[in-house]
Amino acid sequence: MKTSGKTTLSEMAKNTSLYFRIVEGRSLPAKDVSGTSDPYCIVKVDNEVVARTATVWKNLNPFWGEEYTLHLPTGFHSLSFYVMDEDTIGHDDVIGKILLSKDAIGAQAKGLDNWLNLTRVDPDEEVQGEIHLGLELLRDAKRIGLRCHFIEARDLAPRDISGTSDPFARILFNNHSAETSIIKKTRFPHWSETLELELETWELTEGGNVTVEVWDWDMVGKNDFLGKVEIPFACLHKTPVLQGWFRLLPLGNHEDDAGGKLGALRLKVRLVEDRILPSMYYQPLIDLLVESVISPAEVEDSSPLTMLEEVTTVESRQDVAMTLVKIYLGQGLVVPFLDYLSTREVNHTSDPNTLFRSNSLASKAMEQFMKAVGMLYLHEVLKPIINRIFEEKKYIELDPCKIDLNRTRRISFKGAASEAEVRESSVEMLQGYLSSVVESIVGSVAQCPPVMRVAFKQLHKRVEEQFPEPENEDVKYLAISGFFFLRFFAPAILTPKLFHLRDQHADTRTSRTLLLLAKAVQSVGNLGLQLGHGKELWMEPLHPIILCSVASVKDFLDKLIDIDQDSVSEVPQRAVFLPSVTVKEGYLQKHKTEGPQLLSRFAFKKRYFWLSSETLSYAKTLDLWQVRSSIPIQCVCVVERVDENAFQQQHVMQVVAKDNDGQIHTIYIQCKNVNELNQWLSAIRKASIYNERMLPSFHPGAYRSGKWTCCLQANRATLGCSRTHSAVTLGDWSDPLDPDAETQTIYKQLLQGRDKLRKQYLEAETTPEEEKRLNSGLLTDGADSSGQLLKHRQAAAARLLGVVLDLEQAHATFQQKEREEGGSLILTP
């Protein structure tokens, strides 16, 4: 595709995604009088809390296994893990921390997977925020000096119990220093002061740094360090007037890991950074992918999708599958895409017992497709049952080798429960849970997304065509139930947190119940055909209810695919869900802004909230007759956290909207904990990600008593004192579609496999005589067919590799532009 050549560097977006998993801890110190601790982890990105793990009670070697993905388009500087000891009375104790710089994470090409020792938490290293100042070197006949204009600072660390600080700034060079005034009770001070240092002539030739420090003033005791900036004095010779925002840095003390005495964490961390080109550069690759499913090649192994699968590693196949699902969802072609892959796999399978049993691209694509479009449906079907299992915490065990009579509650009044009584009660409870799950699934035909039903209908058709024999009657059911039950519902039952059914992982007892239930659901998905053939014969008491479920499951699958394909119109889209679909809902606390000003703790009232891509609405209850108040998503311009000192409340966020008349409306919403806060922030930001009204700054405080609680400014309309984070979101199945970023991922995969494709397709060996005869048309029909096949494959591969080469050259051009335009001093991240 030809371009005008006028594309600027500013049009090139940057995508930064951070994946981290907090696996486990070991040898943590005891913080409680009982000789143990109750550890949990807090995770911060640049000093903003992004996650909190569950507390593992009374354990010095805790296992968490919690993982998160963060999308950080503006980048970041550091990732911190704090291990805390939870106390029911008083403040929680800090055990230690691990600090990873972005550079350290990025240096590990395949990511970091290590045990890391915890270090002590040094208050002088716990700094954050930025300072806005101007530096000028004065050189004239009358004087020589250094002038510093202290304008303001933002997002400083809170050092006082009130959640604020009393900041002042200081400039130092050689033995000269000067200080600003103290601005009390704020993390966003506005100084607007100019200070000058008089210098001697000989000092102009001195090296060293000009240091600006920010401190929190304390009436009693020593002042607290808030951060520093160091600017080489030589910079002022090159640029006599230097002005901008500077990131505050710690003192730089060496971190002490205490010789491992504070314990260690096992972490998995991976950073993915991409420069995203303007859309027009990706269009040729998208065209090839679209062509693969709209006009499949007669020579099937010459398709770009086939070549992509050949260069995709087992480790990356799931990510590639989800990326392709999103690309085709965006193009309105996800059903033809899945049909193409499924048809190819079905046609290559001779034994129906092995159909879709591998982790092929077809299997992974269908699995990721169900997660992308069916997660809300899964929640509707499973959440009530999963919640009941978590609440009841029943002791359930069928394996005689694992029954622990000491862990059971008394089942009868005759004394301790026997092993037989435990098995009997376990079978009864599992039968109840399994019946509830099966009934909920088979009764959910109307709730299943139509696009899922059409995809399964196509799959049913392809399998029936390949295996029409009467003895293979069940294969067409097994193909669908294998995905539906074994790869969708059973994994969600086994690990509800990974499917967002629960906020925390299950405890040991509940985990065992979920495992046994997931095994039973898998047997239902296999239509009971493998019962009695495995090693777990102790599952036999559940066989009757599993076999009784088979008929209703088959009837459900028949109804599921009974849908008119033309009734589902696939059109290009920007989001996974339809605008009217509720993507998140639940009870939150809304600040009561009307009426007399109440005490902060009484000013928040319980309300039920619904979020779709069109509106954020709320009412007193979820009853249909309740009047709802709504905020159009297209009017949202700020979705941010609120400082704790604004209402003396934790976990508060604000949603700011601007109506068509330009009037600003703000609602303050309180969540139960930091994870719920981050989930709602992320969900609303994703819904409003295409808004053109998003503001670059906001007030993290509230306007009360004639001033903003954050920056203390009296003007209500003054510009925000902190930068917004509207593009910072949690990565999950609800991520908005981004065709440029998704196509960049596919390009990178093809780039890594380019040499393999060249050898396999372009360097295939033919003898000179065969080549001569092929070109002259003298080969026999069989040989001619083989030669034409080879030429067809080579042409298709050359076309795909040509597109990859064009993208590689475009990236190189933009990188060169970046180097040329990046000569000026960049003051802020």
N, C-alpha and C positions, 0 to 999 in steps of 0.2 A: 504493500500500500504506500502510495506516495504521500509525503507530508510537506507542509509548507516550509518547514525548517525554522519556524518562528516560535516553536515551543520553548517556554522558559523553564528554568530550574524550579520555580515556585509551583509549576503544575505537576511536578513529580512528588507523589505522596510517599510517606514513610510508614511502614507497618512494623510495629514491634509487639511480639507476643511472648509472654513469659509463662512457662509451664513449671510448676513446682509440686513436689510430693513430700510431705512430712511423713516419713516411714515410721521411725521408732526412736526411742531414747535408751540410753544405758548408763548405769552407774551414777544416777543423779543423787545429789546429797539430800539427806533427810532434813526437812525444815519443820516438821511437827514434833511435838513432845512424844508422840507414839513411836518415833523412830522411822517414820516414812514421810512421803510427800503426796500431794494431790496435783500432779503436773498437767499443764495445758500449754499450748503454744499460741503466741500472737505473732502475726506476720505483718511487716510493714514494708511498703515501697516508698522510699524517700520520706520516711516518718509518717506516712498515712496508713492507718490500720486497714488491711484488705481482707484479713481472715483471722478466725479464732478456732482452734480445734476443740474437740470435746475434752473434758477433764477426765483423766484416768485416775480413779480414786485409789489411794493407798498403794502406790506402785512406784518403785525407783527404776524400773525398766519398762516404761510404757510403750504400747504399740498404738499408733494412730491410723496410719494408712490413709491419710486424707490428701487429696490432690485438687489443684486449682489451676485454672488458666486465666490469665489477665491479658487484655488487649490494651496496649499503652501507645497510641499513635504518636504522642509527643516525646516518647522515650522516658528514661529514668536514670538514676545515678546509682542507687544501691537497693539491695534486698536484705532485710533483717529478720531474724527469727529470735524471738524472746521466749525462753522457757520460764513459766510462772508457777508458783505454788498457790493453789486456791485456798483461801481461808474464809470460813463462814462468818467469822467475826473480825472486823478490822480490814486493813488493806492486804491485798495479795502480795506475797513475797516474790522478788525477782531472783531466779536461780542463776541465770546467765544468758548470753546472747551469742549469735553467730551473724557476722556482717559479711555480705558478699557484694563486691562492687560489680557494676555492669561489665567492666572490662574483664574481670576474673571469670565471670560466667560465660561471656562471649568467647574467651580463649579456648573453651572446651567445645570442640566442633560437634561432638556427639552428646554434649551435655555432661553435667556433673552428677556422679552417683557415688557418694563417699560418706564415711563417718567423719564428723568434724567436731573437735573439742569446743565446748562452750567457753566463752571468755567472760571476765567480769564486766559489769556495766559501769562505765566511767561517766559521770555526769558531764564532764567537759567534752566528751565525744558525742553526746546526745544533742546535736544541734540541727537546726532546720531553718528554712526560710531564705529570703533574699533582701538585699539592701539596695536602694536606689540612690546613687550619689554621682557627683561630678568632681573630677580632679583637674586642676589647672596648674601648670608650672609658670610662675611669674618671673620674667626676666626683662627688666628695663633699667634705665639709668638710675632710678630712685631706689629700687629694692630688688631683692631676689627672694622668692618665697614659694610656698606651696599652699594653694587655696583648695579647700574641700567644701563642697556644697552638699550637706546632708539633707536629702529630700524626704525620704520615708523608708520604711521597711515593712515587710509583710510575712505572715505565717511564721513568726518567731516561736521558739519552743516555750511552752508554759512552765514557769518555774515556781509560781506561787500556788498556794492551796486553792485559790479562787479560780484556777485555770487560766490565769493571765500572767503578765510580767510587768515590771517597771523599767523599761529599757532606756539606756543612754548609749551613745556611741563615742568612740575615741579614735583619733588618728595619731599614728606614731611614725617618725622617721628619724634615724640616728638617735640623738638624745632629746628630740623635740616631741611634744605631745600636746593635745588639746581635746577637750570633751564638750559634748553637747549637753543640753538640759535633759532632765529626766521626765519622761512621759509616763504617768502612772496608769496601771491597770489596763494594759492593752498589749496585744501581740502585733498590732498594726500601727506603729507610731508614725506621726507626721511631725518632723522636726522643722523643715524649711529653714535651716540655720547654715550660715557660712562661717567656717573657721580658717584661720591662716597661720602657717608656721613660717617664721623668718629663718632663712638659710644663709650660710656664709658662702662666698664665691667658691671656695675649694670643695664644698659639698656637692656642687653640680657635677663633679667628675666621679663622685662616689657611686659605687654599685649598690647592691642591696635592694630591699623591698620597702615600699610604702605599705604600712599595715593599718587596716581599719578594723577595729574590734567593736562588738556589741555586747553589752553587759546588762544583767538584771540587778537593779539597785535593791539592796536590803538594808533596812534600818538597823537590824540586829544581825551580827555575824558578817561574814564576807560576802561580797557580791558574787553572783552566779554568771558563769561564762555562757554567752548565747551564740558565739560564732565569730569568725574573722574572714577578712579578704586580704590577700597579699598581691600587690601589683608591682612588678619590676620597675624600678625607678627609670630604667632605660626606655621603657614604653613612653614616658612623658617627654623624652627628647624627640621621639618620632611623632607622637601625637600630643601636642601641648595641652589640648583640652580633651579629656576622656570622660564620657558620661554614659550611664546605662544601669541596668540591673545586674548585680553581682550575687552569685550564690554564696551563702555563708558556709564556711568549712570548719571542721573541728580543730582542736589544738594539734592533733597529729601525734598523740601519745601512742607508744607501742602497745598493742593489745596483748594482755596477759591471759594465756589460757589456763593458768594456775596448774600447769603440769597435768591436766586432765582431771583434776580433783572436782571440777564442777560437772563432770559427766560429758556426754557427747550425744549428738543427733545424727541419725542417718537421713540424708537429704538427697532427693533427685531434682535437679534443676536444669532446665534447657531454655535457651534464648533463641528466638527466631526473628531476624531482622531482614526486612525486604524493602527495597526501593521499588515503588510501584510506578510504572510508566503511564503516560496518558493512554486513554482507552483505545485510541486508534491503532496503537502498536500491537495490541493483543487480538484485534479483530481477525487477522488471518488464521491464528491458531483456533479461535472460537469457531470460525467458518469450517475448519477441518473437522473439529469435533462434532459440529452439527451435521455436517455432511455424512459422517460415519453412521448416524442413526436414521437420517432421512433417506439417504440413497446408499444403502449398504453395498460395499464393493462385491463384485462377483467372486473375486479372490479374497476370501474372508481374512486370511492372515496378513493382508496388506492394509488393513484398516488402522488408522492412528490409535484407536482404542486397543487393538490387539498389540501393537508395538509398545504402547504405554505399559500394558500389563507385563510384557516381557522384561522391561527394565525396572519394574517396581519391586522393591525388596519386600520380604515378609513383614519386616518391622514398619515399613511406610505404607503398606497396602490399605490399612484402615483410614489413614489420613487422606490418601489419594482417592479412595472410594467416596468419603464424605465430600471432598472437594468437587468431584465429578457430579455427585448428586445435586450439589448446590448450583453448579454451572447449568445443568439441564433443567433444574427447577426454575432458574432465572430465565431460561430460554423457552419455558413452557413445553419441554420435550422430555420430562423425566420418565414418563411411561414408555415411549419408544426406546429410550436409553436402556432401561431395565429389561425391556423385551429383547433388545439386541443382545445383551450379555447373557440373558437366560437362555435364549434360543441357541446361542453358540455353545453354552455349557451342556444343555440337554442333548444337542446333536452329537456331542463328543463323548457322551456317556452311554456305555453299553450295558452296564449292570445297574439296574434301578436302585439297588441298595446303597450305592455310593453317590447318588445324585445330591449335589450341593453339600456334601459332607466335608469338603476341603475349604480352606480359606482363600478361595479364588476371588478374583475381582468381582465376579457376578454375585457370589455369596456375601462378600463384604459390602457391596453396593446396596443390595436389598436390605441388609441389616442396618446400614446407616440411613437409608431412605426411611425405614420405619421409625427410627429415632427422630429424624428431622421433621416428619409430618405427623407422626402418631403419638408424640409424647403427651400431649394434653389428653388424648383419648385414653392412653395407658393410665394416666392419673385418675381419670374418671372411673375407670374399671377397677383399679387395684387399691387406690388410696384408702378407702374406708376399711378394707380388710387388713391392710398392712398396719394402719393405725390401731386397730383392735388387737392385733398380735403384740404390738409394742406395749400397749397399755396393760394387757392381761399378764404378760411375763410368765406364762405357764412353763413348768418344767416338763418337757416332752422328750422322750428317748425310746427308740425301738431296738437299737443295737444292744444285745445283752452284755457285750464287752465294755460298753460305755455307761451303763446305768449306774448312777451313784445314789444310793439310798439316803445318804446324808444330806443330799441337796434337795430332796423332795419334801413338799409339805405333807403333813398327815392327810392321808386320803380317807381313812376310816377312823372311827373312834376306838377300834380294838387295839390300836398300837401303831408302831411304825409300818409304813407301807412295804409290802413285799415286792419282789421283782415282777411277779406276775401282775400285781395290781398297778404298778407303774406302767407296764406295757399296755395293759387294758385301758387305762385312762388316757395314755398317749395316743393309742389308736383312735379312741373316741374323739379326742380333741382335734387330731389331724384330719380325720374324716369330716369333721365340721368345717374346718378351715378350707379343705380341698373342695367340699361341696359349694361353699360360698364363692370361691374363686371361679370354679367352672360355671356356676349359675350366672355370675356377673359377666363372664366372657361370652357365653353363648347367648346371653340376652342383650348384647351390645352391637348388633348389626347396624342399627340406625345411627349409633354414635361413631362408628368407624369412618374415618375420612374417606370420601368417595374416591380420591386419587389412589389410596391404598387398595381399595376394593377392585378398581380397574386393573391395577398392576397385578394383583393376585389372579384376576380373571385371565389375563394374558398368560401368566405362568401356568395356570391350570390347562389352558388350551395347548400350549407347547408340549407339556408333559404327556397329555393325552394323545397327541399326534405321534410322539416318539414311542410310547409304550401302550399300544391299543389292545394288547392281549388281555383276555379275561383274568388271567392269573396276576396281572399287574393293576387290577382295579383300584387298589388302595394307593398306588404311587402318586396319582394326581392329588389325593388328599394329603399324603405325607409331605409332598413338596411344599404345600402351603403351611401346614401345621408345623413343619420343621422350622420355618422362619417365625411363624406367629407365636408358637409356644416355646420352642427350644432356644430361639435367639432374641426373643423380645420379652415375653411375660416371665419366663423362668429366671433369666438374669436379673430382671427388675425385682423379683421376689427375693432372690438370693442377696442382692446388695442394693437395698432401696435408696441409699444416699446417692449412689452414682446415677440414679435415675430421678433425683430430686423429689423422691417420695417422702424422704425424711431429712431433717437437717443434720442428724448425727448418725454414725454407724451404730448398729445394734450391739447390746452387751452379749456376753458369751452365751447365756441361756437363750436369748431371743435369736441369736445367730444360728444356733443349732435347730431351733424350730423352723426358721426360714429355709435352712438347707434341706431338711427333710421334706418340707412342703414343695420346694423347687424341684426335688427329685421326683415327687409324685406328679407335678405338673408336666415334667418332661416325659414321663411315662404316658400321660394322657395325650401329649402331642405326638408320641409314637404310636398312638391308637392301640396301646396295650400289646403290641406285637412282640416286644422283647421281654415281657414279664417272665420271671423265673429263669432267665438265661444268664443273669449276672451273678456276682458273688454275694450281693446283699440280699440274701434270702429272708432276712429279718423284716424286709419291707412287704413280705407276703400278705400280712393282714390288710393291707391297703389295696391289694389286687382286685377284690370284688367291686369296690366303688370306682376304681379306675376303669375296669371293663364295662361297668354300667354307664360310664360317661362317654364311651366311644360313639354310640349312636347319636347322642345329642351334639357331639362335636362335629361329626360328619354333616348332620343336618345344618348346623351353624355355618360350616364352610360352604355348603351349597347355597345358602341364603346370602352369604357374604359376597359371592361372585355373581349373584343374580342382579346385575346392574347394567343399565344401558351405557355403553362406552361413550356414545355421543352426548350423553347428559353431563359428562364431565369435560368442560371446555378448558383445555390447558392453554394459558396465555402467558407471555413473558411477565415476570413479577419481580418485585424488589424485596419481598418478605416471604418467609416460609408460610405464614398463616394469612387467612383472609382478614380484611380490616375489622370485621365485626366480631372476630373470635377473641374471647377473653384469654389473655396469655398469662395473667397473674391476678390473684385475688386473695383476700383475707382480711382479718380484723387488724386495724392499726389504731393509734391514738392521734386524733387531729386537734390542733391548737384552736381554742375558742377565741376568735379575734373580736367577735361582736360583744356588745354589752360592757359592763364595768370590768376594769382590769382585776383579775383574780390572782391569788397566789399561784406561782408557777405550777406547783404540783396538782392544783385543782383546775388548771386552765386547759388540760388535755382531756378530750372526751373520746370514748371508744366509738369507732365508725367502721363499717365494712367497705372495703375498697375493691374496685374492679379496674383492670387495665386492659385496653385493646390498643391497636395501632391508631385508633381514631380518637378515643377519649380516656381520661382518667376520671372515674366517677366514684361517688361514695354516698352512703345512706346510714341511718341509725342501725339498721339490721339488714340481713340479706333477703328479707321477705320481699316478694314481688310487688306488693302494694305500697311499699315505702317510696316516698319521693326521693329521687336521686339528684344530687348536685353534680355537675360535670364540668370538666376543663377540656376543651378541644386540644388534642396533642399538637396540632399545627400551630397553636398559640404559645406553646411552652418554649421558654428561652433560657431557663436555668434549672438544673437539677443537681443540687449540691448538699453537702453536709452542713450542719449548723454547729457552731462552737458550743461546748457544754455550758459555758458561763452565760449564754444568752437567756436560757430559761432554768439554769441549774438542773438540767436534765441531760442524760446521755442518749445517744443513738437517735438524734433528731435530724431530719433532712428538710429541705425546702424545695418547693416547686414554684417557680416564678413564671407567670404567663403574661403576655401583652395582648390586649384585645385589639380589635380593628380600629378603635379610637386612640390607640397608643397608651391606654391606661395600664399600669402595672398592678397585678394582683398576685399576692404571695400566700401560699398555705404552708404551714409547718406541720410535719407528720413525725410522730415518734414510733420507733420500732422496738421489739423486745430485746434484741441483742445486735451485736455488730454484724453478724452474718446476714440476718434478716435485712438490716439497713443496706448492706452492700448489694443484696439481691434486688431490692426494690430500686435502688439508685441505678443499677445496671439495666433493669427491665425498662424503666421509664426513659433512660438515655437511648436505649436501642430503638424504642418506639419513636423517639423524636430525632433520630440521627440525621434525617434528611431535612430537618427544619432549617430555613434560611435565617430565622430570627435569633438563633443562639447567640448569647452575649459572651464577650471575651473575659469579663470580670463580674464579680458578685460580692455581696457582703455576707461573710460567714456568721455575722451576729444578727440581732434583731433591732428594729428602731423602737426604742423605749425611752420614756422620760425626756423626749426632745433631742435624742442623739442615738447614733449607732453604737451598740455595745462593743463592736469589734474595733473600729478605728476612732471612735469618739467624735466623729464629725456631726455637726448639727444639721446640715443640709440633707434632708431625706432623699433628694434626687441626685446626690453626689455619686460619681462613678464608684463601682465596686472596688474594694481594697485588696481583693485576692483574685488570682486567676481561676477560671473555671476548668473543670475536668470532664467536659461533656462527652468526650470520645473514649474515656476510660471505662471499660466494661469487663464483666466476667465472661469468659468464653464458655459457651455451652451450645446445646441444640437449638436455642432460640436466636443465635447470632443472625443479624440481617445479612441478606445476600450482598456480596461484593464481587461482581464478575471480574474486575481487574485483579484484585488480590488473589482470587481463586485461580485465574488463568496463570498468574505469576507462579503459583505453587506447581501447576502442571508443567510449566516451562522449566522450572528448576529440576523436576524429576526427569524430564527428557534430556536436559543438559547433562545431568549426571550419567545417564545411560547412552549418551551419544556415541561413544566409541563402540559399545556393544552393538548398537544398531548398524553402525557402519560395517563392522565385520560380518554381521549376520546377513545384511541385505545388499550392501553395495560391493562387498569384496568376496561374494560367493564365487567359487572357482568354476570356470568353464574353460575347456581347452581351446587353443587358438583355432583348431580345425572346426570345432563345434560353433565357435563364434562366427567364423567365415561362412560356414554352411547355413547358420541361422540367418545371417544378414542377407544371404543370396536366396533363401527360401528353399534349400535343398534337403532339409531334414525330413524324416518320416513324420507321419501324423503324430505319433506318440511323442517323439522327440521334439517336434514343433510345438506341441501343447506344453511340454515341459519348459521349453525355451521361452515361450510367450508368457508362461506363468512367472518365470524368473524375471523377465523384463518388466512385467506388471508390478511385481513386488519391489523391484529396484526403483521404478519410477515413483511409486507411492512413498517409499522411504526417503528418496531424494527430495520429494516435495515437503515432507514433514521436517526433515533435517534443515532444509532451506529456511523454513519459518523459524526454527530454533536459532539458526545463524543470524537471521535478521534481528531477532530479539536480543541476542547477545551483543550485536553491534550497536543497537540502540542503547543498551545499558552502558556500554563502553563510552558512547558519545556523551551521555548524561553525566557519567562519572568525571569525564574530562571537563565538562562545563562546571561541575561542582567544584573541582579543584581551582579552576580559573576564577570563579566568582567567590570562592571562600577565602580570599586573601585578607579580608578585613577582620578585625578582632571581634569575635563573637562573645558577648558578655553573659548571655543567659543560655540555659540549655535549650 
